Amino acid sequence: MVPALAVIGALLALLTGCGSTLTTTAPEVQFTKEGELSFLRQATAEKIAQIDIEIADTPAERTQGLMYRRSLPADAGMLFSFDSAQPLTFWMKDTFISLDMVFVNDSKEIVSIARSTIPLSEALIPSSGDAMYVVEVNAGFCDTHGIREGDSIDFARTSAARVATGGLRSDD
């Protein structure tokens, strides 16, 4: 019995680092520009605002989204791209920053905006119509820039990102 207790004690000492605390948090993911996105006024197609974007166009990237991030640059966001327009539902699980979620149809028209979402909430946030894209930006961005339903978006992947991933273009 004593040898078993000694082994357990030694394992506990190793796991606790002889008094140090274990770190269970992963390092924060930093923003990586993969493209640019413009918000355009409905009636005039005038540029309202432009942001740098990360692009989530694979199932794994869409699942990860902005989870575990503690910050997002003011002029940045994430574009989620799906294969077809459909009713979409998002949530804020494991997302530490409040966001505006902009749901966009296959014609790149904004169909709904969920403003100032609640960090870490598991409440479902649905689009109000079929959406093919979702743009996530810092909470308050849409109000600050006067972005509303009926406005539209346009985007392009940067050359370096396109070469690296062979991915999405705004005309896809």
Secondary structure, 3 states (H helix, E strand, C coil): CHHHHHHHHHHHHHHHCCCCCCCCCCCCCCCCCCEEEEEECCCCCCEEEEEEEEEECCHHHHHHCCCCCCCCCCCEEEEEEEEEEEEEEECCCCCCCCEEEEEECCCCEEEEEECCCCCCCCCCEEEEEEEEEEEEEECCHHHHHCCCCCCEEEEEECHHHHHHHCCCCCCC
